Amino acid sequence: MTRRRWFGAGASAAVVLIGTAALPIGGGDREPARPPLWEILAKLQEGRFVDLTHAFEPGVPHWSGAPDEAVETLYDHEPARGSMGSGLLMHRYSLVGQWGTHVDPPAHFVKGLRTVDQIDVREMVLPLVVIDVHEAVARDADYTATLDDVLAWERRRGPIPDGAFVALRTDWSKRWPDPEMMRNPDARGVSHTPGWGREALRHILETRGATAIGHETLDTDPGSATSRGDYGLERYVLGRDRYQIEALTNLDQLPEAGAIVVAAFPRPRGGSGFPARVFSIAPKP
């Protein structure tokens, strides 16, 4: 299976654009053709841009074992507001890598696998697949995505493209930024949140060869598992040398197929995770 299948008509359009731009220009006052990639970018800019990233700040939902974010104003435009001076605005942020919408590289759970800085930039621009289970989650907060959910998507859209970013839409992000609503604990303190199912992930990663997954919750595993310290599905994903993005938002604004995702993040050497800026370019309705 090749990534060529994903592009389909889009690839044909790109080839036409490239071919047209490469044609020699005759005499007269005709303007030079724009470089081929600029033409492709102009076409992409006609699409609908959707930000899939929560803005973060101290107090946002996060893993209970991590400290809260701290922000210090070092310099401020006004005198006496910055701890080190004035005339410009500069903050110092202290936060764990797994903060807000963030990337988990393979090394986050598996010693010896890739850290954040080792994820190739080619893995950050991918075809986006959205597996929509939000109606099932509305009925059952503990719902986990099944192989049948994935196969139903493929019956409608064809096989998940090789190298895709597969996101699980649960609409759980609508609970952000309330930590208790995100965790959804019962009277015993057991969290009730949706998650992935193992057979669904196995098909996505092993059969279809997806590059990454993403979800709106803070964990790959459902809350019923993480409440007892079971992060087996996250270990499985990262152990396959894939990365994931957690705490996505606005998946409800995207089609289940046909969009592109850009998952970008800084490059800390040896990084075990970092806040990410993720957005999608989708066709206009």
Helices and strands as residue ranges (DSSP letters): H 4-7, H 9-22, H 36-44, E 48-51, E 70-76, E 85-86, E 90-94, E 102-104, G 106-108, G 116-118, G 121-124, E 125-132, H 134-139, E 144-145, H 147-157, E 165-169, G 172-175, H 179-183, E 195-196, H 198-202, I 203-207, E 212-215, H 223-226, H 232-239, E 243-246, G 251-253, E 259-264, E 274-275, E 277-282
